[in-house]
Amino acid sequence: MQCRSCEQCYAQTDPLFNPATLSSFSSVSCGSAQLQILPGTGCGDVGKCDYSVMYRDGPYTKGVLVLEMLTLGGTAVQGIAIGCGHRNSDLFIGAVGLLGLG
């Protein structure tokens, strides 16, 4: 998802995600399990978990991982890792982000 404060963002139809306004939000720290298992992640200079993903056809997203609550079909799951993008190319033509359930 594109997040505030965005250094390089494409135009999207909805406001930028602002995790700082949510009580369920937390940062992923450098010592977390998510950092160990997710490809394209590393420890940033401020102790937060950075991510970088480049898609085969050129689009990319770079930012920090955050933990957030995700609600699907009335069921809430806490602690879902979400990429909070601060530098993004035009990935999804106006869409807020991409969710992969696999």
Secondary structure, DSSP 8 states (H G I E B T S, - for coil): -BBSS-SB---BSS--B-GGG-TT-EE-BTTSHHHHHSTTEEE-TTSBEEEEEE-TTS-EEEEEEEEEEEEETTEEEEEEEEEEEEEE-S-STB-S------
